[in-house]
């Protein structure tokens, strides 16, 4: 059984009260002082968490050994046998209790997120509250969603039954470290599955806090467990047939790798991958409102969102006015300490992301773009000031690659047809926005956009009541709503003869 030793800590407790006492032996967590990390092997097995706003190391956490992982997986499989047999209302009742835990611990969870990955505290608080809303939604609706569906046939009785798949492996990213987990885990457990979480390497304490939330809500032991493992260990779980279903939110490279492993083992799979969402502004739009909303849509989570607006496609007659309102709104946003309630834009999550953004902006300049770059007020931390790229061309990385940070390219077009052609000229198809005072016109264009979500006169936002997912290389399957829970069940046909 692993032990826990004192490590470098943030100024405030990183875990909710009661977590550290219980978490260390149960999770197999060992924190190490840097002086104790002596070999390359030790370093390989360490998860180092760095506060992106201060560049201070928060903790060094040992990954779990193969023996610890095997033990946890075996325990979840044992827990599944009884959990899947519990009545749906009983499972849904615990989901509703989980909503109460989230609201009761909201500040603690939000501060932890902000310290680990840099999200402004207002956004972190909103994320925890949104997870509670998700719990409310499935707590209230899971029983209805999972009711057998009767179908009239020549048989005495025919119906469709929705039954749990088993052990779900959730591989989740750091940018929405609570929300991405909950939108898989909550419908998953409500449907009678058990869940293993492999979270991003830079948010391990958040991963442990999420498991603690399930424990506080009264879920049985091992219905939800966090695995502190590397990607190779996660792939081994799939290869060794230790899980029954895989849900990944992440990069396209990660999706290709997970999809290949899952495909070889014929696993149920849901992928939510990258996006390069177009934000189309037509010549009859409310341009001021569109410009200001566009800035908000681009700066979601400091630009680190797969559904953030990333390409601004504006008709020529309103391009100058749009750019004026867009940049004016950007200048209103405050960059700074993410724990400050007045901050709008925090740091990007990792140093390598910062380097990538600088390279993308350098590429745009080299290829003829004009860049409007806002002042950078801070010299410490992984901060990147918002930048608007004018005269953006298809060969520039800001258009050909997914930009995960506060860079905003504006593309000027002459017609609706050109706007749609530019919007669809990408390997991605996650979300999109269309702005027009003529709703019928906007809806016609929406049908031509190749994406899983279109917002008209708004920005793209996921909602527990609506399915979410993409087409093309933005993913496979759907999350949220009744469609999301149906991705996590065996849709079984039962026919009864006389």
N, C-alpha and C positions, 0 to 999 in steps of 0.2 A: 504494500500500500504506500502510495507516494506521500511525501511530507511537504510542508511549505516553509520556506525560510524567508527572512526579511529581504526585500529587494527595494530598488529605487521606486519611490511612490510619488504620485501627484500630490499636490497640497491638500486636496480633499479626497475622501475615500472614493475609490473608483467603483466599488460595488455597493449595492444597497446594503443596509444594515442587516447583519446576520449572515451575509453571503460568504465572507471569507472563512468563517468558522466552520461552515458546513461544506464549502465547495472544495477545499483542497484535497482531502482524502477521497471524496466521492468522485471528483472529476479526474483524479490522477494528475493534478496540477502541481508542478514544482517551479517556484521562482528562484532564480539564481543571481547572485551578485556578479557583475562583470568580471571581477577578479577571479571568480571560480570557473570562468569559461576559458579553458586552457588549450583545447585542441580544435582542429577543424571539424572533427566529429561532433564535439559539444556544440560548436557554433551552428552546424547544420540542424541540430535538434532544438534550437532556440527560436522562439517567436519574440522578437523585440518590438515593443510598442512605443511609438514616438509621437508626441503631441505635435501636430503639424503647425500649430500657431507659435510654439516656443522652441521647437526642435529639441526638446528635452525628452530623454528616455523615461517612460513611465514604468516599465517593468520588462524583465526578461522571463519568459515562461517556457518551460520545457514542453515539447510536444509529447503526446502519449505514445507509449511503446506498443508494438504489435500485440503483446499479451493483454495490455489494458484495453485496446480497441476490441479485440476478440471477446473479452469478458463483457464489455458493454453491449456489443452486438447480440451476444447470446442472451443477455438479460432483456433486451428489447424484444427479441423474438419470443421469449417466455411471457413477457407482459402482453404481447399482442393476443395471445390465446384467450385471455380473459377480457381484455379491453374491447375486442371486436364483438363480443357477445353482450356487452352492456347495451341497454336500450338507448336509442338515439336521444330521447329527451334527457336522459341522465348525462350523456356525453355533452350535449348542448348546454346543460346547466353548468357544467364546469367551465365551458367556454365563456359563459356569461360572468362567472366568478373571475375569470382571467381578466376581463375588462375592468373589473373593480380593482384588481391588483395593479394594473397599469396606471389607472388614474390615481391610485393612492401613492404610487412610487414615481409619479411622472417626473418630478424635478430631478430625482436621483438618476433615473435612466437617461434623461435628456442631457444632463451634465456629463455623464459617462460617454455618451455618443460624441458630444462636442469635443471632449478631450482626446478621444481616440482618433477621430477622422476629420475634425475641424468644422463641422456643420454649425452655422450660427444658432445660438441657443433657442431663439424663437422658432426656428425650423425644427429643431430637435424636439421641443415641447409639442409642436403640432404633429410631428411624426408619431409620438407615443399616443397622443389623443386619437389619431387616425387608426392606429392599431386597436385601440379600445372600441372604436366605432365598428371596425371589422369584426371584432368578437361579438359585439351586440348583434350585428347583422346575421352572422351564422348561428349565434345562440338562438335567435328568434326564428330562423328560417331553415335550419338544417333538417329538421324533421319533415317539413313539407317537401324539400328538395329530394330527400331520400325515400319518399313514399314509393312503393311499387306502382308502376303505370300499367293499367289494364288495357289490353288490346283485343278488339273483337276479331275472332277468327272462327274456323269451323270446329275448333276444339271446345271442350267444355269450359276451359279457362286458359287464357294466355296472358302472361304479364312479363314486365321487365323489372328485374330486381337489381338494386344497386348495393353492392357489397364491397368491403374494404379490399384493397390490393395486398396489404401487408406492411412491410417495412419500407418507408420512403426515405431516400437519401436526398436531403436538400443542400445543394451547394450554392452558397449565397455571397453577394458582393458587399463591399463596405459602404457604398454611397448612400443607401437607405438601410442601415444595418438592423433596424427593427422591422420596418415595413416589409422588406423583401422576404424576411423569414416568416412573418406572421401570415402573409397572404398565401403561403403554402401550408404552413404548420397548422393553422386554425381549421381550414376546411378539411385538411388531412386527418386530424384527430377526431373532428366531428363525424367524419365518415367511418371511423373505426380503425384507422391506420395508426401505426406508431411512427415517430419521426426521428431520424438522426440528422443533426446539423453539422455540416462542415462549413464554417464561416470563413470569411476572408482573413488573411494572416494579420492584418493590421487592426482588427477589432476583436481580439480574443476575450477581453473582459466583458465586452458587450454580449458576446456569445454565451458566456457563463451567466450573465445577468438574465438573459432570456430564459435559460433553463430554470433559473431560480424563480422566475415569475410563474412558470408552470407549476413548480413545486408549491409555491405560496397559494396558488389557486386551488390546490387539493387534488391535482392529477395524480394518479398512481405512479409509483416509482417506475422509471424507464419507459414511460409512454413518450416522453420527449427527452432526448439526450444530446448534449454537445460533444463533438469529437474534436479535440485539438490535434489535427493531423495535417500533413502536407498533401498537395494534389496527388502525388504518387500513391499515397495510402488510400485516398478516396477512390482512385481508379481500381485499386486492388479489391475494394469492397464490391465493386461492380463485376470485376473479372471473376471473383471467387463465388459469385451467386449468393452473396450475403445480404443483398437488398433486393426488393421486388420492383421498385419504381425509382426513377431519378428525376428531380426537378432542379434545373440550373438557371440562375440569372447571372449573366456575365458577358465576357467578350466573345467575339465570334471564334477566335482561336480556341477558347475554352469549350465553346459549344461544339465545335468540330471534334475535339478530343473526346469529350464526354459522350457525344452522339456515336462516335465510332466504337467506344467500349460498350455502351448500352446496346448498340445495334448488334454487335457480335453475340451478345447474350439474350437478345430479343426482350429487352426491358421496356416497360412503359416509360415514356419520356416526355417531359415538358421543357422547352427551352425558351427563355426570354433573353434576347441577345441585343446587339447594338442597334443604334438608330442614327439617322441623319435627317431629322424631321424638318420638312419644309413648312414655312410660315408664309402663306400667299396673301398679298394685299392687292385687291383689285382696285380699279380706278373709281369705283363708286363706294369705297369703304369710308367709315369714319376714321380718317387717317390719324388724327391725334390720339384717339383711343387705341387704335391698332399699334401705333408706335410705342406708346407707353406700356401696353400689355406685352408687346414683343420683347421689350427690355426685361420685364419681369419673367417672361417665359424662358429667356436665354439664361438668366442668372439663377434659376432654380438650383439650390445646393451649390452655389458658386460655379454654375455651369456644368456640374458633374452629375448629369442625369441622362439616361438613355432617351427619355421622352422630352427633354428640354428642346425648345425650338433651336435649330442649328443652322438652317439656311433661310435667309429672308429674301423671298422672291417677290419683287415689287414692280407694279406696272409703271412705265416710264413717266406718265403724267403726274404721278403722286410721289415719285421716288425722293425728290428733294425735300418735300414736306415730311415724309415718313422719317427720313434720316435725321431731320432736325428734332422731331419729337422723340425719336428713339435715343439719340445721344443725350438729349436734355434729361430724359428719365435716368439714363445710366449715371449721369453726373450727380443726381440726387442720392444715389445709393451710397451708403457708408461702408467702406472697407476697414476691417479692424479686428480687434479681439473678439473671437466668436462667443465668448462667455458674456460679453456685454449685450444687454437687451436691445440696444439701439443699432447693433451691427446688422447690415444686410448681406454682406459678402465676406466670408471667411477665407482661410487659406485653402488651397487644393490639398488633397489628402496625403500625397507622397512626393518626395523629391523628384522621382523619375517622371511623374506627371508634369511637374513644373518644367523640367527640361524639355519634354515633348511639346508643350505649348510654345515655348520660346522658339523651338525649331520650326514649328508650323507657321508662326508669325514671320520668322526670318525668310522662309520659303515664299510666302505671299509677297513680301517686299521685293525679293529678288526677281519675281515674275511680273512686276509692274503694278502691284496693288498700292493704293493709298491707304494708310493706316491712321485712324484716329485712336490714340492710346491715352487713356486717362492716367492721371498722376498716381504713382505708387507711394503711398504714405508710410510704408513700413519696410525696414531693412532686414528684420529678422522674421523667420517663419517662411512657410511655403506659399507666399502671397503672390498673386498674379493680377495686375490691374486689368479691368475690362478693356477690350480693344475692338473697334469696328473696322472691318476690312471692306473698303470700297473698290469698285472695279474688279470684283472677284471673278476669276476665270476657272473653267473646269479642270485645268491642269494643276491648280494650286492645291496643296494638301488640306487647306481649310475647307475645301469642297470634296475632294476625293477620299479623304479619311474622316473617321469619326473624331470630332473635336470634343474632348472631355475637359472643358474649362471655359472661362469667360471670354471667348473669342467669337465675334459675330460677323460673318460675311454677308454682304448685301448684293444680290444679283438683280439687275434691272432688266425687265422684259417688255415687249411691245404689245403682247396679246394674251388672251386666255390660253390659247393652244400652246404658246411658247412657255407660259407659266407651268402648265401641266407637264410638258415635255421635260422641263428642268427639274420639276418636283420628282418625277419618276426616274430621272437619270441617276440612279444610285442602286447599290446592291441591297440597301435597307428598305424596310417598309413597316415601321413601327407606328408612328403617329404623324399627324399633319394638322395644319390649321388653315382655314380660308376665311378671309375678311371681306364682307360685302354687305351693303344695306339691302340688297335684293336677295332674300333668303332662297327663293326658288333657283336663282342663278348659282348661288353658293352650293346648294345641294346637288345640282347637276354636276358641278365640278368635283364635289366630294366623291361622287360615284366613279369618277375617272382616276382618282388618286389611288395608287397602289400602296395601301397601308392597312393596318388593323384598326385604326382609330382616326377619326377626323373630328376636330372641334371647329364649329362655325362661330365666328365672332367671340372666340375665347381661346385660352391656351389648353393644351392637352393635360389632363389630370386623371389619374386612375381613381376609380370609385368602386367600393365593394359590391355595389348593385349591378355593375356593368362588366362584361367580359373584357379582358385585357390581354393583348398579345399581338404578334406581328406576322407579316408575310415576307416572302423572299428570304434574305439572310438575317432577318430580325427575329426569327424563332419558329417554333413548332408548338401548337397547342394554345390553350388559353388558361389564364388565371382569373380568379374572382367570379362573382355571381354564381348562378346555378351551373353555368358552363365550366367554371373552374373546379367546382367540387366533383363534377362528372368526369374530369380528367383523372381523378384520384380514386376511382372505383372500378370494379369489374361490373360492366353493364351486361347482366346475365338474363337471357331469355328462358322463361319457364313455360312449358306447354303441358296442360293436363287433359288427358283423354278420358272418356267415359270409363 
